[in-house]
Amino acid sequence: MASAATPAVEKVPKPLLSQTSLGTPLYDQVKETTDQVVPDLKELLGELNKELDALEESMAGVEPTQVTWEKLVVPLERIVDRLGRTWSVVSHLKAVCDTEALRKAVEEVQPEQVAFSLRLSQSEEIYRGFKAIREGAEWETLSEPRKRIVLENLRDAELAGVALQGKEKEQFNEIQQELSKLSTKFSNNVLDGTKAYVKTITEKGDVDGLPASALALASQTAVSKGHKESTAENGPWVFTLDIPSYLPVMLHAKNRTLREETYKAYLSRASSGDIDNTAVIDRVLELRKKMAQLLGYSCYAEVSLAAKMANLDQAKELLEELRMASYEAAEKDMEEVKAFAKENGFEEELKHWDISFWSERMREAKFDVNDEILRPYFPLPQVMEGMFELVNKLFGIKVEAADGLAPIWNKDVRFFKISKDGKTQSYFYYDPYSRPEEKRGGAWMDEVVGRSKVLATPGTDVRLPVAHMVCNQSPPIGDAPSLMTFREVETLFHEFGHALQHMLTQQEEGLVAGIRGVEWDAVELPSQFMENWCYHKRTLLGFAKHWETGEPLPDDLYQKLLSAKNYRAGTMMMRQLHFACTDLGLHSDYDAGVHGSIYDFEKTIAEKTMILKPLPTDRFLCSFGHIFAGGYAAGYYSYKWAEVLSADAFSAFEEAGLEDDSKIMDTGARFRDTVLSLGGGRAPELVFKDFRGRDPSTEPLLRHSGLTPA
């Protein structure tokens, strides 16, 4: 994939507080001037406090009947946007190019940022202003998005403790400050724990079974760590806990001792010594429960779900419905792999580090397909081109390279423009490759700036949205492009689905445009919807071409890939349900006095969600960043909640006829104009109904997963 050229942007004295004409940050200059992050943020917070003073004074001095949208919401949007846009530059750089200097800067200024956010969310004047609008004579004349903004701000202020007074408010704010610090500490510990494990292997027999791509990556890593003489053929090889390095070991290494060591290292990241997250988790759970009680809730899960589509009972009911539909299939999966291993001469008891290895051997035997056979057909540039052609057909948009229009943070980052009918709609960055020394694991999308009429630059009607997509896929090796696993292809489509909801929104009320204001358990709908197209034959064969010969993916390989789609579907479903049930349980039912440690409690969950029970030394929770350093606390169930929506949405295309282009385009336009366009300006259950014409059903998800009863 071609590297992006960094535009020649004049050096500025305060890069964090500056932006390009597109509204994009000066990432390169901020990265080079970390010492200015703290003074620049302190200056910004000083200005924002003054703006908030003025807004509160204006609200305090008017009668409720005189509160208007222009007096309250317009200045509030400006404050919220400036804070979020600037802070996100720092948090983004910390995620993709972490340094000790950046960590220290965040540690120093984060308390002031949290304090301002609390002041803003707890402002009684702003809260009274929104109540005045809600109870005023103009309420019925407001547009649906504006009504949503009012109701969401009232709810969020109440969840932020606006009604608390005196010592209770002081305690609430102290909790929020400490939680913010603990989240950062948790994330730092996971990154440090991942980096800490480096396994150097010199004996060729110890890497037997590993595919050429894994050995090439291990050799490339070895060279980067000083083994200049390393080759893929003869080593030495260096393995890490970064996913592109870790997974091939678990799937392919015949060296059982290596698999055991690697598995245990991965499952115990950030669980000992100075980076042990156990105490961090205990404190986070304790503080979240206290916070919930201060707000009048019995548990933190109730606080979290107060702003989501589902309530606690509904979330638990869905997880139990899916568990009941999947458990027997997962048991059968386990029996099959045990029998297969035995048939192939493995006489010992199957351990945790054996399951993936023997499951992969069974997949190869059943379907004669694996990642290494498929990789050459998925070079990143072709996959992206195919994805762009798909969204052109579905949504009538054009995606084209725009490298050089915006500063970037790494030479491999790309910049793209999206247009429709010749008119620019949005832009996005893409940071594709794993960089374990500085970049956190996983894949994510986030906004850089959102669509907004209020924040339009002079001479324009609306500010256009900009997103960034971050993945951690296999980097290019030697002269070859990045050759992707099929799961990496799915991940790219997934993150692009998130980005599309942000970028194709036509909502001009900035506080509910794109992904803003969308209930958390609906936000995965577009991302999971896009994954379905990876199995659509014409879509896949449109871009799956051998990177050297240009030959398309053979039809028999496509059929094998399709046949393997639901391989061990029960196991995969139960894995996600275990995470979701553990998350909800920790935030609703867990009581250390009753259940013991967090690990004891997870084991009780595992009795119902895991066929092979966790090891006594399993410390997965210490790296469960989604719920302890991300936005998924008491919300991991949302992956399954939204998967019900996304599977049902895709079934609309199946019903229209996946080979009928005109019907696909009609259905795609309807999806674009509802799910992707309306943002948070309309309740997600209504948006789904607008598109589908009815309420969602779990049937398509169970059918797509191969779990529908025969």
Steps between C-alpha positions, in 0.01 A plus 500: 500500500646834396615726779325830545687820437487746787388844384726795551316675782674801643635447850274664756577600860204309648435196278250336735277807483532534121343315209504479121238655274319162510481522879752215540768508771870564443582149621861508382580826677324399822695172500827691466416754772374287788644753745233747385204269561459599866525880456277491190232296676516719809452805279203338326338401831544855625320636194224240523441575867450866408257404221311279743492786756339720237247234399400431861466872571277542196279211616487622860378840393200405287148379568427140392273631224791694353739205464556438128692250293738768379575622852554155655577221254707686240765623747489164681573315175802724441639425847435124481652478153816693581567293810433166332684583179817614678513232771441229239822603320698420816314178583528384137875561483542318830319200348697487173847635592532472875805655668604559858484877440142475375402281795639757742322783320166318521560413865569866581210663319231230517372609845429849365331358190281273714420787737382717212294215351335449839431871538342504154287188550390608850417860412171579671447807280530295182278228648234759590530642150425163342211447743361838398509396135342162582217660698460809281236591246740443208566132582248358255642711217854363541633253244547138607883533515471809721260321733751213522777747589292650781395164646851352474657801669249484785563126545879533475507786751304287747738206443791741551372599843345839429250448784765416759592759759777563754703198610320264264596706196855532632519122545353438153758727337786340691379162372493626141853639529632175640318290238657707225849440640431128549382462139825651373705286739318184389570576133865582565545177694354290217726664243804452725401140576465425130836656420673319789478154341761435232578140404816441297533160332818379330425132435316430176323199646334721762306691232383193311150541358505880490413637155745699292315827569534454878871417471556802274331728754698341787821554305406861421434553872835339585683737264324797664626375838864477396527155340618646170597159361149354543325341203155344474657169404772471766406743777547606764129574538341735750137454610288745700148514643386730221213325320670454157784324687298323770221343293718302254681342797171387655360377168801338338801439729558128546719587798250441780728653763523821298121510467457451874751770589352747251141430605575544869698819434211646300237407759707646783594836348499787751432266795820511704761735640477875448255464211250270673150617408323291767491782755405745224197286408394457863515875555319579173212267592484642851491859375244430228269342756539797736430738214184308409378510859560875522276537193227286657565180302565158651792415268718650229335292227177694557689829452663375180177365352301812586646651182460191280222328305480199733436491872684254725232232484476523120878476460515193725204340320668539161827352625314205653299441180822489297672284763220244493518491119880454499608291800431155357670598173806613698504169691487315168786715368715395794421130464581515129840661548589256779406206278692645205815552706480143630446361149816682397716349770463752785448285809537762774228711658411796278608821674412863430811550283407195293146600402583762235777280354285190460194701396706647218619154396139382497394805296770416245388136489132589467522793263853491363540874563696718740630855530830420329325365190279809487749775590651542150152588369451783751766767443387811686483740201268264310282435803455874551419552133239226516348646816479842335330349193247330726400822678481676165242243389312490830500866595587691184820648642851534359810443716833631371849554637564849639851445638674828564189698591546445873797442734548143625664335803680212326634447150261208439184701575276572201244778449185465285212712377137389457269674252149450369375638169823696470459671837744431786331332797784416739860385553674226694842378612602135495784365718525132402800323653601357833773696686525322838769731639272804492147413389231337711345180371160451342317700236283807537338796330450842652402845388752774429232761440124460461251642254350829623315797358588716800872431457514555124801704393437836329379453143367144561156370596615224733818363653578164341574197717845340524567156652799283575514122470773308680584130452786275610538270205804321363751752363662465158795262500784547255373607159152358553204717598312431822341160438192480719339216685129467427427618855704814430287557190186471715649740756572760232141477372375523860688821580401652167136437592550709816671770297218510243241577767715794609588615148173459309277666757281775362411615850607863545431531874858438610414352840317207336680473165666177389578271792428773757188436703453148361423258784805285567325170438397614151834644393636161382218456247676651193835340584367148539275552199804567281669175609226300327620619159833322546317174425301633205646321198503783244634747754776269622607374159505859379810570709640159603779468243843346547744781572767361265306337214178699506304172490159529672420289805406156359134413535580186699693710753206740529265208563736364767516843665121518496466147638743587781312820589306343786775260605483482882227767498373381838847545649541846349157608624567369851834683513329835437220412740757421770650848463156664499366302798819560699479872429132530598551277803795697632301821469172371643528189718862483615566536872851422621365398843276238340682396182865536599748642251414625152661181369282283723195686369607455137528127566136491614401668173716249310296211644224602258699656216819294453528134408868483596519687830768770542841419646551592868767744377276660234517877541323607183312769694830685551507579128123539441543858383154526349340521844780639716663750264240544227135590464351151538456476879167318552468533124690210343164331441442771238707303249233230509209745530620684190584173322131413516429833327779464244412142402137600457606805295710282269208261461315787329762480223462121488126540459549759225734261317877524542558452127250766391707820476206736460328365812830498690552865411144588603538320831846653548362850443233433762765379747712808424207739546396347832768316697797693359338843462285571803774480765385542859219730394245218504458210743681191363196274533309744277791527255507121472126494441536772234739271315353158569132583538471297821669425833821290496505120529773267632423245225740642236793506748445139607452398135814681382691336786374152413331471840136482393341174619466245219 
